[in-house]
Amino acid sequence: MNVAVGLRGEAHLVVTDADTATSFGSGDVDVLATPRLVALFEQATIDALRGILDENQTSVGMRVQIDHLQPTAVGGEVVAEAHLEKIEGRRMTFTVTASDAGGLVAAGKVTRVTVDKDRFMGKCCQG
């Protein structure tokens, strides 16, 4: 595993009707939903780690702290960026930002944890 502070990743999204607060049930306006924005941030963190972790490892989301600062309409393009700021054992904390043509849309932090895939899946409760 070659995880190092300074890794960067990006994710892009053109907002569609399926990405809106109305569609997600997180509001009643047709703008980018906060839950979709969180997923975009996580995509950017995954991009930063692409090809870095060992074959039997993955990372899972542990904590998300964001401020959603301005709306993005359907048709708007959002670019999320993740920068690996801190590593504490298996925990990796990323600073994340998202911007559209109007400027900063959201900012915050995403913490991911490195796990062994098989051991992690073995912890799942089977219904």
ABEGO torsion letter per residue (X at the ends): XABBBGBBBBBBBBBBAAABAAAAGAEABBBBBAAAAAAAAAAAAAAAABGABBAABBBBBABBBBBBABBBBBGBBBBBBBBBABBBEABBBBBBBBBBAAEBABBEBBBBBBBBAAAAAAABBBX
